């Protein structure tokens, strides 16, 4: 007989501790979308060249 953890199939969707459709879940999803968009925007920006200036010896 399979154990309880083996009988449950893992869902491919995000799961929160609050019920689906609740105001708390909607806030969490909004925050997730904002953070994901910010990260994607950051990754899409061209990288700036870093110039290192050496200090002259005294």
N, C-alpha and C positions, 0 to 999 in steps of 0.2 A: 504494500500500500504506500503510495507516495506521501511524503511529508507535506505539511501545509505550505511551506515555502516553495516546494517544487511544483505544487499544483497551481499556484498563482502565476499567470503569465505576466511578464513585465510589459507595461504599457509604453509605447514609444513617445507618449506625450509628457509634457511637464506636469508634475504633480506638486500641489501645495498642501499645506496642512489644513487650509480652510476649504470650505465647500466651493464647488464650481459655480460661478455666477454671483458670488457674494461680493459686497463692496471691497472687502479686504483682498480677495483674489484679483479683482479688477485693478486695484492699486498696485499689487505686486506685478501683474502683467504689464501695466503701463511703465513701471520702473524698469522692468526687464527690457522692454522695447527701447526705452530711452538710453539705457546703458549699452545695449547692443548697437544701436545707431551711432552713438558716440564713438564706440570702439571701431566700427566699420569706417566711419568718417576719418578717424585718426590713421587707420591703416591705409586708406586710399590717398592721403595727402603725400605729396612728394617729400622725400627726406631732405633736410637741409644739410649742406656740407658743414662740417665742424672744422674751424681753423684754430690751430693751436699756436699760440705765440710763446716763444721761448724767452725767458727772462735772461738778460745779459748778466754775466758774472761780474761781481764787484771787484 
